[in-house]
């Protein structure tokens, strides 16, 4: 169950709040992109970053000289958001048009992973998440590359989740209007693979197991 704090209490559209930790994990694992907030003398900035989860921690990585990474490494409070868009809700009135979505907000502080062996394992975990089995065939990161990479982690201890999937919510007075109403779904389709020219003679790897029904030929 997700923790309840002043920052994670869902006040707007509270009926869309979800408290299962599993739902938070699912949103992060499918999105893999976090919008991360930092504040500096020039004002607030929100930057999209690749992000992945291992157990109940979320990880990001970047160059050692990255302004975002250096700021977050200092342990400043930050906020991450993840969003999956699932479709438009088309109502009989303009006012009730809305969207289906799954979203998560995570609060906390990042800390650095300094050990290169641990970095290597965590970065490879990310590769395996997006392309199962790939680390068995590629050249893995060397010590120079690992040392040039900053890896940060944050525990998923303070987070909220909202899921909107309730369909059309027209006013009773509008139900007899001769207007089509319903949902226009959005679906993410993964693949097919697009090889570089030098790879066209090689056997095509199969990464379908990471994407389930989202894989293009399922």
Secondary structure as GFF3:
##gff-version 3
##sequence-region A 1 218
A	DSSP	three_ten_helix	14	16	.	.	.	ID=ss1
A	DSSP	beta_strand	17	18	.	.	.	ID=ss2
A	DSSP	alpha_helix	21	31	.	.	.	ID=ss3
A	DSSP	beta_strand	33	40	.	.	.	ID=ss4
A	DSSP	beta_strand	43	50	.	.	.	ID=ss5
A	DSSP	beta_strand	52	54	.	.	.	ID=ss6
A	DSSP	beta_strand	57	63	.	.	.	ID=ss7
A	DSSP	alpha_helix	67	73	.	.	.	ID=ss8
A	DSSP	beta_strand	78	90	.	.	.	ID=ss9
A	DSSP	beta_strand	98	108	.	.	.	ID=ss10
A	DSSP	beta_strand	111	113	.	.	.	ID=ss11
A	DSSP	alpha_helix	116	130	.	.	.	ID=ss12
A	DSSP	three_ten_helix	134	136	.	.	.	ID=ss13
A	DSSP	alpha_helix	143	147	.	.	.	ID=ss14
A	DSSP	beta_strand	149	155	.	.	.	ID=ss15
A	DSSP	beta_strand	159	164	.	.	.	ID=ss16
A	DSSP	three_ten_helix	172	174	.	.	.	ID=ss17
A	DSSP	beta_strand	182	185	.	.	.	ID=ss18
A	DSSP	three_ten_helix	197	199	.	.	.	ID=ss19
A	DSSP	three_ten_helix	208	210	.	.	.	ID=ss20
A	DSSP	three_ten_helix	212	214	.	.	.	ID=ss21
###
